[in-house]
Every structure is written in C-alpha cells, then in structure tokens.
Amino acid sequence: MGHKVVVFDISVIRALWETRVKKHKAWQKKEAERLEKSALEKIKEEWNFVAECRRKGIPQAAYCKNGIVGTNVRLLEKIERNTLARQSSLSKERDKRSSPFVFELSGEQWTELPDSLKEQTHLKEWHINNTLIQIIPTYIELFQAMRILDLPKNQISCLPAEIGRLKNLKELNVSFNHLRSIPPELGDCENLEKLDCSGNLELTELPFELSNLKQVTFVDISANKFASVPICVLRMCNLQWLDISNNSLSDLPQDIDRLEELQTFLLYKNKMTYLPYALLNLKKLTLLVVSGDHLVELPTALCDSSTPLKFVSLMDNPLDNTPCQDGVEVMESERDRQCFDKEFLKAYIEDVKERESVPSYTTKVSFSLQL
C-alpha cells in the first residue's frame, strides 16, 4: 500500500494567513491607539525617571543638564512649580516682617529660640523650620493671639502641655521632627482646623482628648508607626482630608464611615489585605489611594467607573540601595526620603485631581511605585 499524499490548495492557506495577518495588524493598531490615549505608560515613565534620578543620586536639575531626560517630566515639572511657588510664598512671607504679627526662624545655627521672643506675645504666626531646636518653651501659653504654629523639619522631641491654652490656634504643623507623643491638652484647642504630625517616624497613637477637635478638616499622620486609625480621628466629624499612609495598619475600623465629610483618604504603604465595605458609605469620598501589593479583597464598587471616586492602587516596589557609577553608595536619612516621597505623591495626587473630564480609564490606575 503506497503513501497517502494530502494535497492542499495553497491559495486557500494563503488567504487564511493573509486574513489572520490583517486582523493582527488591526489589533496592533488599535492597541497602539489605546496606549497612546492611556495615561498608564506616561505615569510609569515619570515614576521610573524619578527613581533613576534617586538611584544615581543626581539632583533633578543636574540630571536635566546632562541631557539624560528621555521621558515626559510633567510630574517632575509640577514638583518644581510647587517648589517655586513655595519659595515665592516664603518670599512673600518674609515681606511680612514689617508686620509685627509674624515670626520666622530658619537655619541650623539655631538650637533654641531667642530670648526676645518671650516679649512678643502679640504674634499670630510662628514659622520655624530647618533648625536644631529641640524644645518649645512653656511660655508659649502667653501667645493668646496665635493662629498658626508652623514648625516643620526641626529637632523637636516634645510639645508642652501649655499649647492647649492657645484657644485661637487654627493650624499646627510639627511634621518631620522627633515627636513620640502628642500632649492631650491639644484637645483644648477647639478652633484647630489643620493638624500635621507626619514624618516623626515614632508616633504610635494620638490622645483620645483630640476627639474634641470638631473643626479639624485636615489630618496628616503619615510616616509614623500607627497600627490603627486613632479613635479620636474617627470622631472628627468635619474631617475632609486624612493621610495615614506609610504606617503599620493591617485593617480599617468597620465604623470608618463615621467620617461622613471625608473627601481624600491616603492609605498607601501599609499592611492591609482587604478594604471594608464601609468605605462605600463615604458618599463624599473622591480620592482613595492604597498600595495594592498586599490587597486580596476589596469592594468591587470602588473600581466602578460610574462613581465619582478616583481609586488608585500603587504597586509598591521600593528599590534597593545601589551604588553610583563612581562606587559611592547614595545615603540619605529616612526623614529625607519620606519627605521626598510625600512631595512626589502630592504632585501626583494634584495631577489626578485635575483630571475631571478625561476618560474613565485614567481614573483607575495601577502602576509600579519605584522609590
């Protein structure tokens, strides 16, 4: 019995493959158009670019001068604009020195407040930053007109109980210091609207007495060691912005929906594996940012494009320390790193909030955070 020979019509096979090739090319074109419209690739490039700057230890300005810019630096430019705006704001604040109501102090040559300050009890604002000052004196209670205490990036290790006697205090910023606790007397500052304790690294709780702060709209306790959302925060009925990112949270309280006025909730860099359905009851929530690498369960409605909520899941993959080309390892303090991360995330969040009229796929984003 001879071999069986199967004869094909080559024109049929050719037509079949030509059809498949056309379909594949059409799919490639459609995919290219989709990626061109999508914000995902641009965001990924931006984050990778900043990570590269950080890895090589080269300042962004110098990095640009060397001609290594090969990506869209929209977010980096936003950071620069924010920095320039902040510098301009500081410049304007310096112009206020002719006004007797504002006190400013900056520079590592300062290890304590000047003695003459005690006599200037008419002051309404203190702006003290980047000093080596460790103690805020108890005579602060004499400053009954005080409205703003802006004390970031110092060496402050504790706040005096007398701070609770500042009945007109509106803003307290003690970020990036060395605080391990907050005095319960702060709860007596019933007109307080803004509280920033971020970047102290060692804070683990807030006193229950802060529940009295019913006018607070902004709380930032990121970059500390909180294992749960403080009870006092859940009782701040007018809270609109809560940043508790970069802590040790494993879950959220089931009564998180008590924060009925909450609009922005930052939770990234924690240890949560699920998000409670109570989040769906926060009707005014418009931005929720989490780290998605540990999440295994979340309400599907959070990702529903029909809602006004912008849900952002960051895949957090920090880079290891790597040596520069000259063999010198880039070293930086934890506070400096946290400060940089907050600045960058702030720029990203501002960018997300500006996207009010874009297609829905730009409001639900997952990407790699390489910082």
C-alpha positions as CSV (number, residue, x, y, z in Angstrom):
1,M,0.0,0.0,0.0
2,G,1.5,3.3,-1.1
3,H,1.9,6.5,1.0
4,K,-1.1,8.8,1.2
5,V,-0.4,12.2,-0.1
6,V,-2.7,15.1,1.1
7,V,-3.0,17.8,-1.5
8,F,-3.8,21.4,-0.3
9,D,-5.0,24.3,-2.2
10,I,-2.2,26.8,-1.5
11,S,-4.4,29.7,-2.3
12,V,-6.7,28.8,0.5
13,I,-3.9,28.7,3.0
14,R,-2.5,32.0,1.7
15,A,-5.9,33.6,2.0
16,L,-6.3,32.3,5.5
17,W,-2.9,33.7,6.7
18,E,-3.5,37.0,5.0
19,T,-6.8,37.3,6.9
20,R,-5.0,36.5,10.1
21,V,-2.2,39.0,9.4
22,K,-4.7,41.7,8.7
23,K,-6.6,41.0,11.9
24,H,-3.3,41.0,13.8
25,K,-2.2,44.3,12.3
26,A,-5.6,45.8,13.0
27,W,-5.4,44.7,16.6
28,Q,-1.8,46.2,16.9
29,K,-3.1,49.5,15.5
30,K,-6.0,49.5,17.9
31,E,-3.7,48.6,20.9
32,A,-1.3,51.4,19.9
33,E,-4.1,53.9,19.8
34,R,-5.3,52.7,23.2
35,L,-1.9,53.1,24.8
36,E,-1.4,56.5,23.2
37,K,-4.6,57.7,24.8
38,S,-3.9,55.9,28.1
39,A,-2.1,57.7,31.0
40,L,-0.6,54.5,32.2
41,E,2.6,54.5,30.1
42,K,3.3,58.2,30.8
43,I,2.8,57.7,34.5
44,K,5.1,54.7,34.5
45,E,7.8,56.6,32.6
46,E,7.5,59.5,35.0
47,W,8.0,57.3,38.1
48,N,10.8,55.3,36.6
49,F,12.6,58.6,35.7
50,V,12.4,59.9,39.2
51,A,13.5,56.5,40.5
52,E,16.5,56.7,38.2
53,C,17.4,60.2,39.5
54,R,17.2,59.0,43.0
55,R,19.2,55.8,42.3
56,K,22.1,57.7,40.8
57,G,22.0,60.4,43.5
58,I,21.9,63.1,40.9
59,P,19.7,66.2,41.6
60,Q,17.0,66.6,39.1
61,A,18.3,69.9,37.8
62,A,21.8,68.5,37.1
63,Y,20.2,65.4,35.6
64,C,18.5,67.5,33.0
65,K,21.7,69.5,32.3
66,N,23.4,66.2,31.4
67,G,20.9,65.6,28.7
68,I,19.6,62.4,30.1
69,V,16.0,63.4,30.0
70,G,14.3,60.9,27.8
71,T,10.7,60.9,29.2
72,N,7.8,63.0,30.0
73,V,8.7,65.0,33.1
74,R,5.3,66.5,33.7
75,L,5.1,65.4,37.3
76,L,8.7,66.5,37.9
77,E,7.9,69.9,36.5
78,K,4.9,70.1,38.8
79,I,7.2,69.4,41.7
80,E,9.5,72.2,40.5
81,R,6.5,74.5,40.1
82,N,5.4,73.6,43.6
83,T,8.8,74.4,44.9
84,L,9.0,77.7,43.1
85,A,5.5,78.5,44.4
86,R,6.6,77.6,47.9
87,Q,9.7,79.8,47.6
88,S,7.6,82.6,46.3
89,S,5.2,82.2,49.1
90,L,8.1,82.2,51.6
91,S,9.4,85.3,49.9
92,K,6.1,87.0,50.4
93,E,6.0,85.8,54.0
94,R,9.4,87.4,54.5
95,D,7.9,90.7,53.3
96,K,5.5,90.5,56.1
97,R,8.3,91.1,58.6
98,S,7.3,94.7,58.6
99,S,4.2,93.4,60.2
100,P,4.6,92.7,63.9
101,F,2.4,89.6,63.8
102,V,4.7,87.1,62.1
103,F,7.8,85.5,63.5
104,E,10.2,83.5,61.2
105,L,13.3,81.5,62.1
106,S,15.4,79.1,59.9
107,G,18.9,77.6,59.9
108,E,20.9,75.1,61.8
109,Q,22.7,77.7,63.7
110,W,19.6,78.0,65.9
111,T,19.5,75.5,68.8
112,E,17.0,77.4,70.9
113,L,14.5,80.2,70.5
114,P,15.8,83.8,71.0
115,D,15.1,85.3,74.5
116,S,13.5,88.3,72.9
117,L,10.6,86.2,71.6
118,K,9.1,85.9,75.0
119,E,8.3,89.6,75.0
120,Q,6.4,89.4,71.6
121,T,3.2,88.0,72.8
122,H,1.2,89.8,70.2
123,L,2.5,87.4,67.5
124,K,-0.1,85.5,65.5
125,E,2.2,83.2,63.5
126,W,5.4,81.3,64.1
127,H,7.2,79.9,61.1
128,I,10.2,77.9,62.4
129,N,11.9,75.3,60.2
130,N,15.2,73.5,59.5
131,T,16.7,74.4,62.9
132,L,18.2,72.3,65.6
133,I,15.7,73.5,68.2
134,Q,14.5,70.6,70.4
135,I,12.2,72.3,72.9
136,I,9.2,74.6,72.5
137,P,9.1,76.6,75.8
138,T,6.2,76.6,78.2
139,Y,5.8,80.4,77.8
140,I,4.1,79.7,74.5
141,E,0.8,79.9,76.5
142,L,1.3,83.7,76.6
143,F,0.7,84.0,72.9
144,Q,-3.1,84.1,73.1
145,A,-3.4,85.6,69.6
146,M,-1.6,82.6,68.0
147,R,-3.3,81.3,64.9
148,I,-0.5,79.4,63.0
149,L,2.3,77.3,64.5
150,D,4.4,76.1,61.6
151,L,7.3,74.1,63.0
152,P,8.4,71.5,60.4
153,K,11.8,69.9,60.0
154,N,13.3,70.8,63.4
155,Q,14.6,68.5,66.2
156,I,11.5,69.0,68.5
157,S,11.2,66.0,70.8
158,C,8.1,67.1,72.7
159,L,5.3,69.7,72.8
160,P,4.5,71.5,76.1
161,A,1.1,70.9,77.7
162,E,0.7,74.7,77.7
163,I,0.0,74.5,73.9
164,G,-3.6,73.6,74.9
165,R,-4.2,77.2,76.1
166,L,-3.9,78.6,72.6
167,K,-7.6,78.9,72.1
168,N,-7.3,80.7,68.7
169,L,-4.9,78.2,67.1
170,K,-6.0,77.2,63.6
171,E,-3.0,75.3,62.2
172,L,-0.4,73.1,63.8
173,N,2.4,71.7,61.7
174,V,5.0,69.6,63.6
175,S,6.0,67.4,60.7
176,F,9.4,65.8,60.4
177,N,10.5,66.3,63.9
178,H,11.3,63.7,66.7
179,L,8.0,63.6,68.5
180,R,7.0,60.3,70.2
181,S,3.7,61.6,71.7
182,I,1.2,64.5,71.4
183,P,0.0,66.2,74.6
184,P,-3.7,65.5,75.4
185,E,-4.1,69.2,76.2
186,L,-4.0,69.9,72.4
187,G,-7.6,68.8,72.5
188,D,-8.5,72.1,74.2
189,C,-7.6,74.0,71.0
190,E,-11.2,73.7,69.8
191,N,-10.7,76.0,66.9
192,L,-7.9,73.9,65.3
193,E,-8.6,73.2,61.6
194,K,-5.3,71.6,60.4
195,L,-3.0,69.1,62.1
196,D,0.1,67.8,60.5
197,C,2.2,65.3,62.6
198,S,3.7,63.4,59.6
199,G,7.3,62.2,59.3
200,N,8.0,61.9,63.0
201,L,8.6,58.1,62.5
202,E,7.9,57.1,66.1
203,L,4.4,58.3,66.8
204,T,2.1,55.3,67.6
205,E,-1.1,57.0,68.9
206,L,-3.0,60.2,69.3
207,P,-4.6,61.0,72.7
208,F,-8.3,60.5,73.0
209,E,-8.8,64.1,74.1
210,L,-8.2,65.2,70.5
211,S,-11.8,64.0,69.9
212,N,-12.8,67.5,71.0
213,L,-11.4,68.9,67.8
214,K,-14.6,69.2,65.8
215,Q,-13.4,71.9,63.5
216,V,-10.5,69.9,62.1
217,T,-10.7,69.3,58.3
218,F,-7.1,68.1,57.6
219,V,-5.1,65.5,59.4
220,D,-1.7,64.1,58.3
221,I,-0.1,61.4,60.4
222,S,1.7,59.6,57.7
223,A,5.2,58.2,58.0
224,N,4.8,57.1,61.6
225,K,4.1,53.8,63.4
226,F,0.3,53.8,63.8
227,A,-1.2,50.3,63.9
228,S,-4.8,51.5,63.6
229,V,-6.7,54.7,62.8
230,P,-6.8,56.6,66.1
231,I,-10.2,56.7,67.8
232,C,-10.0,60.5,68.1
233,V,-9.7,60.8,64.4
234,L,-12.9,58.9,63.8
235,R,-14.7,61.4,66.0
236,M,-13.5,64.4,63.9
237,C,-16.9,64.9,62.2
238,N,-15.7,67.6,59.8
239,L,-12.6,65.8,58.6
240,Q,-12.1,66.1,54.8
241,W,-8.5,65.0,54.3
242,L,-6.9,62.1,56.1
243,D,-3.4,60.9,55.3
244,I,-2.3,57.8,57.3
245,S,0.0,56.4,54.6
246,N,3.3,54.7,55.4
247,N,2.3,53.3,58.8
248,S,1.6,49.8,60.1
249,L,-2.2,49.4,59.5
250,S,-3.4,45.9,58.9
251,D,-7.0,46.9,58.6
252,L,-9.5,49.7,58.8
253,P,-12.2,50.0,61.5
254,Q,-15.7,49.0,60.5
255,D,-17.0,52.4,61.6
256,I,-14.7,54.3,59.2
257,D,-17.9,55.6,57.6
258,R,-18.4,57.9,60.6
259,L,-16.2,60.3,58.7
260,E,-19.1,61.5,56.6
261,E,-17.3,64.6,55.2
262,L,-14.1,62.7,54.2
263,Q,-13.1,63.5,50.6
264,T,-9.4,62.4,50.3
265,F,-8.1,59.2,52.0
266,L,-4.5,58.2,51.6
267,L,-3.6,54.7,52.8
268,Y,-0.7,53.6,50.7
269,K,2.3,51.8,52.2
270,N,0.5,50.0,54.9
271,K,0.0,46.2,55.5
272,M,-3.7,45.9,54.7
273,T,-5.0,42.8,52.9
274,Y,-8.6,44.0,52.4
275,L,-10.7,47.1,52.4
276,P,-14.1,47.2,54.3
277,Y,-17.4,47.7,52.6
278,A,-18.0,50.6,55.0
279,L,-15.9,52.7,52.6
280,L,-18.8,52.6,50.2
281,N,-20.8,54.6,52.7
282,L,-18.5,57.6,52.4
283,K,-20.6,59.4,49.9
284,K,-18.3,62.4,49.6
285,L,-15.1,60.4,49.1
286,T,-13.5,61.4,45.8
287,L,-9.9,60.1,46.1
288,L,-8.7,56.8,47.7
289,V,-5.0,55.9,47.4
290,V,-3.8,52.5,48.6
291,S,-0.9,50.1,48.0
292,G,-2.2,47.1,46.0
293,D,0.6,44.6,46.6
294,H,-1.0,43.1,49.7
295,L,-4.6,43.6,48.9
296,V,-6.6,40.4,48.2
297,E,-10.1,41.7,48.8
298,L,-11.8,45.0,48.1
299,P,-15.3,46.1,47.3
300,T,-15.7,45.9,43.5
301,A,-17.8,49.1,43.6
302,L,-14.6,51.0,44.5
303,C,-13.4,50.4,40.9
304,D,-16.8,51.2,39.3
305,S,-16.2,53.9,36.7
306,S,-19.8,55.2,37.2
307,T,-18.9,56.6,40.6
308,P,-17.1,59.9,41.2
309,L,-14.4,58.1,43.3
310,K,-10.9,58.0,41.9
311,F,-9.4,54.7,43.2
312,V,-5.6,54.5,42.8
313,S,-3.7,51.3,43.7
314,L,0.0,51.7,43.9
315,M,2.2,48.7,43.4
316,D,4.9,49.4,45.9
317,N,8.3,48.0,44.9
318,P,11.0,50.1,46.6
319,L,14.4,50.0,45.0
320,D,17.3,48.5,46.9
321,N,20.3,50.7,47.7
322,T,22.6,50.5,44.7
323,P,26.0,52.1,44.2
324,C,26.5,55.0,41.8
325,Q,28.8,54.8,38.9
326,D,31.7,56.1,41.0
327,G,31.2,53.3,43.6
328,V,29.9,55.7,46.3
329,E,26.6,54.4,47.8
330,V,23.9,57.0,48.0
331,M,23.0,57.6,51.6
332,E,20.1,59.7,52.9
333,S,18.2,59.9,56.1
334,E,14.8,58.2,56.4
335,R,13.2,61.6,57.0
336,D,14.6,63.0,53.8
337,R,13.4,60.0,51.9
338,Q,9.9,60.3,53.4
339,C,9.8,64.0,52.7
340,F,10.7,63.4,49.0
341,D,8.1,60.7,48.7
342,K,5.4,62.9,50.1
343,E,6.4,65.7,47.7
344,F,6.2,63.4,44.8
345,L,2.9,61.8,45.8
346,K,1.5,65.3,46.4
347,A,2.3,66.3,42.9
348,Y,0.8,63.0,41.5
349,I,-2.4,63.5,43.6
350,E,-2.8,67.0,42.4
351,D,-2.4,65.8,38.8
352,V,-5.1,63.1,39.4
353,K,-7.5,65.6,40.8
354,E,-7.1,67.8,37.8
355,R,-8.4,65.0,35.5
356,E,-12.1,65.8,35.8
357,S,-13.1,65.5,32.2
358,V,-10.8,62.6,31.0
359,P,-12.0,59.1,30.0
360,S,-12.7,56.8,33.0
361,Y,-9.6,54.6,32.3
362,T,-7.4,57.3,33.5
363,T,-9.1,57.5,36.9
364,K,-8.5,53.8,37.8
365,V,-4.7,53.4,37.7
366,S,-2.3,50.7,38.9
367,F,1.4,51.1,38.3
368,S,4.8,50.5,39.9
369,L,6.0,52.9,42.6
370,Q,9.8,52.6,42.5
371,L,11.0,54.9,45.2
